[in-house]
């Protein structure tokens, strides 16, 4: 479902018509397009399958484009021939208040009851929510993580290059530290520094991937978790199953 707010604003008549025609093709492909439209021409208005007219939150009309002619004619406001129907109905709606429109039977009050009835029927007939088993969630989440790892070639290769570069730098800094008498306080301090640098580098190198990627994945995780697509435990287990081997390799 696609929601658009005045997609033709700022376009000339030809470009606006092309835009609406493309939206029509999107609808025929199986999507639902809902949009507000600003001063459509007659040609553009005829491209819409369904029209909803609102006045202060009340529905004046909803239905097919051709049915709008009958609705306004029945209420005593026939749309003139060779006149832009969108301009005419907007003039009628804007010039009259809600009480006048209701007296003229232009407001479609029963539509609210129909919508409420449909909503209640859907709630009653809605099957109880179901979720996949723990193993199924873990299987598909692991497959998704592995696929994301294969696609993100730069994110996979660059950490290895950085790790190798840092190891070379540490090797040059602490070159020859292991030689000589270890009881010497200078040698002992150098040994401790080398071990500390290597440990900190390994720790941050392993966690760097998760620290950089999880903020971008967090909205997706929260949305899918809220919808009941999967649980938190399978998600983090699948992440660990893919990232732990990569961390050991680094």
Buried (B, 14 or more C-beta within 10 A) or exposed (E): EEEEEEBBEEBEEEEBBEBBEEBBEEBEEEEEBEBEBEEBBEEBBEBBEEBBBEBEEBBBBBBEBEEBBEBBEEBEBEBEEEEBBBBBBEEBBEEBEBEEBBEBEBBBEEBEEEEEEEEEEEEEEEEEEEEBEEEEBBBBBBEEBEEBBEEEEEEBEEBEEBBEEBBEEBEEEBEEBEEEEEEEEEBEEBBEBBEEBBEEBBEEBBEBBBEEBEEEEEEEBEEEEEEEBBBEEBBEBBBEBBBEEBBEEB
